[in-house]
Amino acid sequence: MLDKWFLLNGVINIGDWIPWLDFLALQGYVNKMKELHRNFDKFHNFVLDDQKAKKEADKNFLPRDMVDVLLQQAEDLNL
């Protein structure tokens, strides 16, 4: 996924330079970007669901990594 992301960050999309050709999607980069976005969403949801399941399973849960800390901050209502 990272290879695709780096590749798509460096491409020149004709539709960006000639707006009236954008609807044609001549190179197919927009569809590849949308597919990559869906894949990243699935990956992030998997990671978040996994971390939440670990937290619910352990009564004495302590944050061990950055995802745990960010989830803890998101759930803290005092901020």
C-alpha positions in Angstrom: 0.0 0.0 0.0 2.8 2.4 0.8 4.4 1.7 -2.6 1.1 2.6 -4.3 0.8 5.7 -2.1 4.2 7.0 -3.0 3.7 6.2 -6.7 0.3 8.0 -6.8 1.8 11.0 -4.9 4.3 11.5 -7.7 2.1 11.2 -10.8 1.0 14.0 -12.9 -2.8 13.8 -13.5 -3.8 15.4 -16.8 -7.2 16.3 -15.3 -5.5 18.5 -12.8 -3.8 20.6 -15.5 -6.6 20.5 -18.1 -9.8 20.6 -16.1 -12.2 20.0 -19.0 -10.6 16.6 -19.5 -10.9 15.6 -15.9 -14.2 13.7 -16.4 -12.6 11.4 -18.8 -10.1 10.0 -16.2 -7.7 9.3 -19.0 -4.9 7.8 -16.9 -7.0 6.0 -14.3 -5.2 7.6 -11.4 -8.3 8.8 -9.7 -9.8 5.4 -9.5 -6.5 4.0 -8.2 -6.4 6.7 -5.5 -10.0 5.9 -4.5 -9.2 2.2 -4.2 -6.1 3.0 -2.1 -8.2 5.1 0.2 -10.6 2.2 0.7 -7.7 -0.1 1.5 -6.2 2.3 4.0 -9.6 2.7 5.6 -10.0 -1.1 6.0 -6.5 -1.3 7.5 -7.1 1.6 10.0 -10.4 0.1 11.0 -8.8 -3.3 11.6 -6.1 -1.8 13.7 -8.5 0.3 15.8 -10.9 -2.6 16.3 -8.0 -4.8 17.3 -6.8 -2.3 19.9 -10.3 -1.7 21.3 -10.8 -5.5 21.7 -7.5 -5.8 23.5 -8.5 -2.9 25.8 -11.9 -4.4 26.6 -10.4 -7.9 27.3 -7.8 -6.6 29.8 -9.2 -5.0 33.1 -5.8 -3.5 34.0 -5.1 -2.0 30.6 -2.2 0.3 30.2 -1.4 2.1 26.9 1.6 0.5 25.3 1.8 2.2 21.9 0.8 5.3 20.1 -2.6 3.9 19.0 -3.5 3.1 22.6 -2.5 6.6 23.7 -4.5 8.2 20.9 -7.6 6.1 21.6 -7.3 7.0 25.3 -7.1 10.7 24.4 -10.1 10.4 22.1 -12.2 8.8 24.9 -11.1 11.4 27.5 -13.9 13.9 28.0 -11.9 16.3 30.0 -10.0 17.7 27.0 
